[in-house]
Amino acid sequence: MDRSLLSLRATLVLLLAALAGVAAGVLATLAGDGAARGALCGLAAAGLAVPFFDRLVAAEDTEARQLPRADVEAGDGRG
């Protein structure tokens, strides 16, 4: 197999979501909620972190494509 199973972007999003889930679970457990509630809190945080980090990582890529560039010859009145 010459190609990877996941893209670099997908790997980064899933890694950040997993780290957020583990951190939330550990903090909930240390707060005294117990192991079961800590695991549920970690899973919920990881589930919510996936779309957040997906938009965060993709924001630079889509923003660069959609912003119009000011053209000097267009005479848009700037500068």
PyMOL commands that set and color helices and strands:
alter all, ss='L'
color gray80, all
select helices_A, chain A and resi 8-30+35-66
alter helices_A, ss='H'
color red, helices_A
deselect
rebuild
show_as cartoon
